[in-house]
């Protein structure tokens, strides 16, 4: 794992006046005003104002890959980066959710890039069907499964057929993940494909919701209970956007 230099914030802003000399930590703290949300905040039902507050601290959340191939936040508490603990916990949950999906895939070895098969017999195209449903292109996951199943004869979706498969549900275009940036709009449904476990060749389709300031793509995984996750843009293999 690459070592990142992080200056830890230990002192609250209101203690600065009592110090006899200004340290580098205090100087940095002036540039990072304390940002918080009330303890009563419902992070599952955020208002537009609350979302803007959370977005404003994204560039403080440095996420790295550890020696086990999982993600972790460099800062170990909100105090270190001058944000409230409930905001820190929100980002920590996103990272935890992402790691949980990776662990589910870790022991699954198949040759398909786009989806997976569970030991209980779930078809290889399930995550794509859930992503299509999440994009609002069908009224149920079962409808998407049937249409995809008929089209690919239940053999899974190779990378070269993903665009054609998504095209069963509307006009769609393939985007370049490396060209994504903060200015990217999400006014149309976007489906991203990433590899949850670096040691596996299995891909997973999710619904992208916004580009974060820390270089991660925030997504919703409909197949895993509409879980919110955060994925480094460099780990995204394919991105598709519906045009209607």
N, C-alpha and C positions, 0 to 999 in steps of 0.2 A: 504494500500500500504506500502510495506517495505520502511523504511527510508534508503536512501543511503547517505553515507558521500562523499561529493564532494568538492574538493578544487578549488575555482574559480580563474581563471587567469585574472587579471585586467590590468597588466602593460605590454606593448610591450617589447620585449627582448632588444631593443636598449636603453631603459631607465635604465637598470640595473646599468650601470657604474656610474650614477649620484646619486645613493642611498648611504646613509651612512652606512646602515646595511642591510644584506640580510635576507629577510623574508622567511617563508616556501613557500609562493606563488612563489617567485622568484626562489627558489630552484627547485620546481616542474616544473617551466616553462623551466628550462634548460633541463629537461628530455623530454619535449614536444616541439620540434622545430615547429615553425610556418609553416604550410603547406597550400598551396593555389593553385588555378587554375585561369587563366585569367577571367575577367568578361565576355568576349566574348565566353566562353566555351559553347558548345551545349551539354547539358547533355542527350539528346536523341540520340546522335551519337558520343559516346566517343571513342577516340583512345585507343590503348592498353596501352600507356604511361599514359593517363589520368585515365584509370581504375585502374592501379597500384597505382597511387597517392591516389585515393579515397579509395582503399582497405587498404592503409597504416594507415588510421585514424579510421577505423571501431572500434577498441578497445577503442576509446575515446567516442563513442556514446553509452551512457547508456540509455536503453529504459525500462521503468517500466509501470505497469498497474495502472491507477488512480482509484479513488473511483467510477467512472462511468463504469468501466470495459473496458475502452479504453486505448490505448497506448500513451505515451508521452516521449519525450526526456528529460532527467534530466537537461541538460544544456539548457539555454534559448537563447543562441546566440553562434555563432562561436567563438567569442572573449573569452568566458569562457573556451574553450578547445583548444585555440590557432590554430584554422583553419579559413580559409576564410569563409565569410558569404554565398557565393554561394555553397560551399561544404556542409555547415550546412543546407542550404535550400533544397539541394538535399535529404539528409537523412530525413529531416522533411516532405518532400513530400511522401516518402515511408511510413512513419508512418501515415500520413494523409490518404493515399490511403487505407491502411490496415483498418483504423478506418471506412472509408466510407463503405467498404464491410461489416464490422461487423454491422453497423447501418442498412444496407439493410436487414440483416437476423434477426434483433432483434425481429421483430413482426411476424416472420414466425415460426409456430409451427407444426412440422410433426415428424413422427416416423422413417423416413429414415435417415441414418447416412451420406450417401455419396453425396446426392444432394438435390435440393430444387425445389419447384414449385412456380412460380410467380403468381400473381393474374390474369395475362393476359393469363394463360393457358400453359405456357412453361412446357414441360415435366420434370419429376424428374431427368432424366439422362443428362440434358443439359451440366452441368459443366464438366462431364466426357467426353462427346463428344468434347467439346472445348479443354480439356486437351490432348485428343488423337490427335486432329488436331495440337495442339501446339507441340506435340512430333514428328510431321512429319510422322505419320503413315497413314494418309489419305490425299486426295487432297482437301477436303472440310469438313466443320462442318456437312453439311447435310448428307454426306456419312456416317459419324460416327454415327449420330443420327439414321439413318435408320437401320444400322446394329445392334446397341445396342437395338433399339426399338423392332426389330424382336426377338432378343434373350431373352429379359426380359418381353415381352408382355406389354410394357409401364407401368409397375408397380413400377418402381424405382429400385435402386440397393442396396440391403442389404449389410452390410460389408463383410459377408461371400462369396458374389458373385463377389466382386470387382476384384479379381485376375483373375477369369474366364472371366469376361467381358472384361478386358484389354487384355486378351489372344486372343480375337477375332481378334486382330490387329497385333499379333506377339508374339514371345517368351518374357515372362516377369517374373520377380522374385519379391518377397516381401522382403523388407529390414527392419531391426530393427532401428527405429528412434533414439533410445537411444545409438546406436552404431555409429551414425554419428559423424564425427569430421572434423577438418580442412584439413585432408589428403584425404578426400573423393573426388573422381574424378567425373566429370560430362561429360565424353566423350560419355555416352549413355543417352538417354532421361529419365528423372526422373519425376514422378508424385507424388505429395504430397497431402495428405488429412488432412485438419485441420477443427476445429470448429470455425467459425468466431465470434460467439456470445456464451459466456459461459453459458448464460441462455437458450440456445436452444440446441436440440439434432441433429441439422442439420449439416452435414459436407459439405465441399466444396473442389473440386479438382482443383489444379493449377499445373503449371510446374516449378519445382525447377531449378534454374540456378547456384547457388553457395552457399557455406557455408561461412558466414561472421565471422569475428574474434570476434564479440561481442555476439556470440552464437545464432544468428538468421539465418534463411534460407531465402535467397533472392529468390523470385519467380515471375513469370509472370502469371497474371490472364487473360487468353484469353477471357473468357466469359464477362469480364468487360473491354473491349476495350484494351486488352494487357497491362493492368495496372501493373506497378512494385510495389510489396509489400514486406514487411519484417515480418517474422513470428518467434517468439521464438521457438526454437527447441522443447521445452517441450510441446508446443501446437500442435505439429504434431502427428496425431494419426496413420497414415499409410503412408508408402513410397514404391513406386514400381518403378522398373527400367527395361526398355526394353533392351533385349540382342542382338537385331539385328536391 
